[in-house]
Amino acid sequence: MRGLAMMAVLLLSFSAMGCLAATATADSAQAPAQGPGVYRIVNAASGTALRAYKSGGTIFVSSTLENPGPFELWEIAQAEDGYTIKNVGLSLNGPPANASARQTEQGEPVVTGSAPTTWSIRPAGGGTFVIKVPNDDLLWNAEPPVIPRGDVRLRGADGSAAQRWRLELIRD
């Protein structure tokens, strides 16, 4: 009897992992849990928030102890086929600092720029999401090592925690 229970647990675990991979590669945009608003975007692998300090620079997660203030806050807004994501701190006194990719290719860094990129935000289980190129298998990935800093680059879906993000609502 104990062996059958263990086998059932293993089968359910493998089934859940398969659902996660399918969710991470689905093509249609999905609303964040709370909808458009201002969020801290926290990487599931590192437990650290996404930030940017320079317009045109690569966005990253960091384990350093400084308080990034508005530079770790991101405004998620509805776009026609998905969402735009804009850094609040960089946009305060300058042009909008949208999370964008110059090209949608494997390994391309996600940077801040004035031109918005439309992203798909899909649930990935356990209260996490993947942020990806719509209709493509390229997801935001926190590149190792994330101590002290891990740049965010586009990578193919692999189901890892480095590609999952918690969206912590600050305000709508």
C-alpha positions in Angstrom: 0.0 0.0 0.0 2.8 2.4 0.9 4.5 1.8 -2.5 1.2 2.7 -4.3 0.9 6.0 -2.4 4.5 6.9 -3.2 3.9 6.1 -6.9 0.8 8.3 -6.9 2.8 11.2 -5.4 5.5 10.8 -8.0 3.0 10.7 -10.9 1.3 13.9 -9.6 4.6 15.6 -9.3 5.6 14.8 -12.9 2.2 15.9 -14.1 2.5 19.2 -12.3 6.0 19.8 -13.9 4.5 19.1 -17.3 1.8 21.6 -16.7 4.4 24.2 -15.6 6.3 23.7 -18.8 3.1 24.0 -20.9 2.1 27.1 -19.1 5.5 28.7 -19.6 5.3 28.3 -23.3 1.7 29.2 -24.0 1.3 32.0 -26.5 -1.6 34.2 -25.4 -1.2 37.0 -22.9 -2.5 36.5 -19.4 -3.3 39.2 -16.9 -1.1 39.5 -13.8 -2.8 38.3 -10.7 -4.0 41.8 -9.6 -4.1 43.4 -13.1 -2.2 46.5 -14.3 -0.5 48.5 -11.7 2.9 49.2 -10.1 4.8 46.1 -8.9 8.0 44.9 -7.4 9.0 42.0 -9.8 10.9 39.4 -7.7 12.9 36.5 -9.2 11.8 33.1 -7.8 15.4 31.7 -7.9 17.2 34.6 -6.2 14.4 36.1 -4.1 15.6 39.5 -5.2 13.8 42.3 -7.0 14.3 43.4 -10.6 15.9 46.9 -10.9 17.4 49.3 -13.3 19.5 52.4 -12.7 20.5 53.5 -16.2 18.3 54.3 -19.2 19.5 52.1 -22.0 21.1 49.7 -19.6 20.4 46.0 -18.9 17.8 45.3 -16.2 19.0 43.0 -13.5 18.4 41.4 -10.1 20.8 42.2 -7.3 21.6 40.9 -3.8 23.3 44.1 -2.7 21.9 45.8 0.4 21.2 49.4 -0.8 17.6 50.5 -1.0 16.8 50.9 -4.7 13.6 52.9 -4.0 11.6 53.6 -7.2 14.3 51.9 -9.3 12.9 48.5 -8.3 9.3 49.5 -9.1 7.7 48.6 -12.5 4.5 49.8 -14.0 2.7 47.1 -15.8 0.1 48.4 -18.3 -2.3 46.7 -20.7 -1.2 46.8 -24.4 -3.0 45.6 -27.4 -1.7 42.0 -27.3 -0.1 41.9 -23.9 1.6 44.2 -21.5 4.2 47.0 -21.4 6.6 47.1 -18.4 8.1 50.5 -17.4 10.7 51.3 -14.7 9.1 53.9 -12.3 12.4 55.4 -11.0 14.0 56.1 -14.4 10.7 57.4 -15.8 10.3 60.1 -13.1 12.6 62.7 -14.5 13.2 61.6 -18.1 11.6 59.7 -21.0 9.8 56.5 -20.3 12.2 53.6 -19.4 10.4 50.6 -20.9 11.6 47.1 -20.5 12.5 46.2 -24.0 14.7 43.9 -26.2 16.5 45.3 -29.2 16.0 41.9 -30.9 13.9 38.9 -29.9 16.8 36.4 -30.0 18.2 33.8 -27.6 20.6 35.5 -25.2 19.4 39.1 -26.0 19.5 41.3 -22.9 16.4 43.0 -21.6 17.1 46.7 -21.4 15.4 49.9 -20.6 14.5 52.1 -23.5 12.0 54.7 -24.7 10.3 52.4 -27.2 7.9 50.0 -25.4 8.0 46.2 -26.1 4.9 44.2 -25.6 5.3 41.2 -23.3 3.1 38.3 -22.4 2.8 37.5 -18.7 1.7 33.9 -18.0 1.0 32.1 -14.7 3.7 29.5 -13.9 2.4 28.0 -10.7 2.9 28.7 -7.0 2.0 32.4 -7.4 4.8 33.0 -10.0 4.7 34.1 -13.6 6.8 34.0 -16.7 7.4 37.1 -18.7 8.0 36.3 -22.3 8.0 37.4 -26.0 4.4 36.8 -27.3 4.1 33.8 -29.6 7.7 32.8 -28.9 9.5 30.5 -26.5 11.8 33.3 -25.2 11.4 34.1 -21.5 13.0 36.6 -19.1 15.8 34.7 -17.4 17.9 36.0 -14.4 21.4 35.0 -15.5 23.6 33.3 -12.9 25.4 34.2 -10.8 22.8 36.5 -9.2 25.2 37.4 -6.4 25.8 40.3 -6.4 24.0 40.8 -9.8 22.3 38.8 -12.4 21.4 40.4 -15.8 18.0 39.5 -17.4 18.3 37.9 -20.8 15.9 36.2 -23.1 16.2 32.4 -22.9 14.2 29.4 -24.1 11.7 28.0 -21.6 13.4 25.5 -19.3 11.0 25.5 -16.3 13.6 26.8 -13.9 13.1 29.2 -11.0 15.4 31.7 -12.8 12.6 32.2 -15.3 9.8 32.6 -12.8 8.8 36.0 -11.2 6.6 37.0 -8.3 4.6 40.2 -9.0 4.2 42.1 -5.7 1.5 44.8 -6.1 2.6 48.2 -4.7 -0.4 50.2 -6.0 -3.0 49.9 -8.8 
